[in-house]
C-alpha cells in the first residue's frame, strides 16, 4: 500500500471477536442479523433456519455459516435443538459461508468435544482458547496454492483505517483498489474471496461498524452521522436499524 500516504490509525484496530457458546433453541420463532459471522454446528435435534430467504435444517453433524448482515429466521423443529455457536469476526470464515465442511464428521467430533469442555471450562481452558481456530481449520483445511504466495497481500485492517479517515469522501472501488495497488477488478475479486462480500458492501460494513462503535461509546447520533459520512442522523438511524 504505497500509492497514497496512509495516516497513522485514528483509533486502535478493533480486536477480532470470538464467542463460543452452547445454545438451546425452542419452537419459538426468532429473527435477527449480526455484524459478524455466526457458525452453527448441530449437536441435538434440528434447527430450522432461513437465511436471506434460503431455508435449511441443521441437524446433528450438520453446520452452517451465516455471513455478517444476513437476516436469518430460526426455530427448533421438534421443540428443542442444541447447537455449538461461534460468533466471530475472523475474515477466514468468508470462504466457508457458501461451502459445506470438507470433513463434516471431523467437524462434528470437534464440536462435541468442545461442548464437553464447556462443562469443565477451568480444566479445558486451553481447548476452549484454541476452539475457534480449530473449528476454522476443521471446516476447510487450507493448502496454499502456488499462485497464492505470489499474490499481493491486502492489509484489510490498514485499509479499513484508511477508509475511516475519509468517510466524508465519496469512496469508490477504484479508490480502494489504488490504495491496495491492484486493479479495480482484481480488488473486487479479492474482496469477495477474502471477505465474503462485494467491495462496496465491505466499505458500507466498515462504515456502519465505526458508527456502532461511536454510538456505544456515547457519541450522539448527530455527531456520529457527521463523523462517519451519513447524510443525516435519520439516515444513520435507518442504517443501524437495518
N, C-alpha and C positions, 0 to 999 in steps of 0.2 A: 504494500500500500504506500506508493511513493509519489503519485502524480499530484496529490494535493497535500497541503500541510495539514497534519492531523493535530488538533489541540489536545492538551492533556485532558483526561476524563474529568468532567464536571463533578461526577459522583463515582464512588466505587462501583464496579460491575455487580449486578445482583448475583448472589450465590445460587448455584443450582439447587433446586428443591427436590428432595427425595422423602416421601412419606409412605411407609409400608404398613398396611393395616389389614386385619381380617374384618370383613364387613358382611353382616347378615341382612338379607333383603326379604321383604314380606310381599304379600299380594297387593299392597297399596301401590298406586301408580306414583312414580317420581319423574321429574323432568328438570334438567339444568344443563349448563355448559361451563367449561373451565378454561382458564388461560394457560393450562399446562396439559401435558399428555396424561391420560389415565389408562393404566394397563390393568385389565381384569382377567383373572385366571380362575376358572370354576373349580370348586372343591366338592360341593354338595348341591343337589337339586339342579334346577335350570333357571337361569336368569334370562328373561326375555328382554331384549334391548333393541331399540330402533335409533340409529344414528343418521341424522340428516335424511330421514325417510327410508333408510335401508334397514330392514329388520333382520334379526338373527337371534339365536338362542345360545347361551353359554352354559354348557353342562360340565360335569366333572371331566377334567382333562382338556377342556377347550379354553380358548383365550381370545381376547380382542384388545386392540389399542384404539382409544378414542383420541383424536387429534385436538389440539387447542382450538377453542371456538366452536366446535361441533356440538350442536344441541342434541341431547340424547334422552329418550324416554325409556323407562325400565320398570320392571316388576317381576317378582318371582312367579314362576308358572304354577307351582303346587304349594302355594302359601309360604314356602321357605326356600331360600337359596343362600349359599355361603361362597364368597369369593375372596381370594387374596387380591388386594387392590394396591397398586403402586401409583401414586401421584408424583410425577417427575417433570422437570423442565429440561432434562438431558436431550439434546438435539438428535442423539443417535437413534431415538425411538421413531423419528420421522420415517426411516426406511422400513420400519416394521408395521406401520399403520395400515398399509394396504396388502400385507402379505401374511400368510399363515406361518406359524413357527416351523422352522426346519425340522425339529425333532420334538413333536408335541409330548410324547411320553416322558422324555427327559425333562422338559419344562414343567410338567405336572409333578414329577417326582421332586424336583427342586422346590416347587411351590408348597407341596405338602410338608417337606422338611422345614421350610421357613415358618409355616403355620405352627408346627410343633415347637419351634424355637420361641415363638411368641408367648407360649405358656410358661416359659422359664427364661425371660429376657436377660437376667443377670448372668446365667450360665452360658447363654448363647449370644452374648453381645457381639462377638467377632463375626459370627454368621450373619446377624442382622445388619451389622455395619456394611458388610460387603454384599448383602442380598440384592439391592437394586442393580449393581454392576453384573452380578452373576445371572440375574434374570435376563438382562440385555444380551449377554453372551450366549445364554442357552437358547434364546429366541432365534437369533440368526448369527451364528459364528461368522466372523468377518475374516476372509482370506484376501488380503490386499492384492489387487490385480497389478501386473507390471506397470500398466499405464498410470495407476493411481499415484505412484511415487513421483511421477514426473509432473503431476498437476500442481498448479499454483495453489497454495493453501489460502483459504479465506479466513481471516481472523474475525469471526462473527461478533465477538464481544467488542472489539475495537471499532468495527463498522457500526455497531449499534450506538456506541458512544459518539461517533462522528455525526450520525443522524440526529441524536438527541440535542446536539448543539445547533441544529439547523431546522427545527420544526417550523420556523417562520418562513422557510423557503419552500417552493413547490417542487419537492424532490421527485425525481423520476428514476426508472430502472437504469437509464443511461448514466445518471449521476452516481448511483451505487456501483455500477459496473466500472466506471472510470476510477473510482477510489480503490476498487479491488484489482485494478489492472487487467480487466477482462473485457471482452466484447459484451454488449447487452444480451445477446442470445446465449453466450456461454454462462454469464452470471445468472440469467433466468433459469437455465437448466440446473446449475449447481445449487441454486436456492431450492428448487423442487427436490433434488436428490438429497441434500443435506439438512434442510429444514422442514421438508414435507409440505411446502406451500409455495404459492407464487411469490415473486419478488415484492409486488405491491401489497399483497396480503401480509407478508412478513413485516414490511415497513409499517403498515397500519397496526399490526400486533405490537410492535415495539413502542409506537406512539401511545397506544392505549395502556400498555403496561406501565409506561412512565407516568401517565395521568393517574392510574390507580395508586402508584407509589406516592405521588404527591398528595392525593386525597387522603390516603391512610396516614400520612404524616401531618395532617391537619391543615393543608393549604386549601384556601377557599375555592369554590367551583370556578368563579370568575378568573382568579389568578392562575389556576391550573389550566383553564382553557387558553389563556393568553400565552403561557409558557410552553404549551405543547402544540400550539398552532391550530386549535379548533376555532372555527369562525365565530362561535358564540358559546356562552355557558350552556344554553339549551342543546346545542349540537353535541357538546361533550356529555351531558346527562343522558341523551338518547343513545350515544355510543356505549356508555357504561351499562345501560340497561340491556342493550342487545347482547 
